[in-house]
């Protein structure tokens, strides 16, 4: 809509586990913006990334039921 440059944009995830429980403690998301990405849209792209559907599921997980077939 705003013709923002996206070539070279990428996202990485780094997970951290609790050494005692081996459970996932933290996920860090790093968003790489391309050269020339307008400064005035940086906070907006961070807000959009923060509202990611996968992140929302992790923050407020659904009920999970395991059955056999």
Helices and strands as residue ranges (DSSP letters): E 10-17, E 24-32, G 39-41, H 42-50, H 53-59
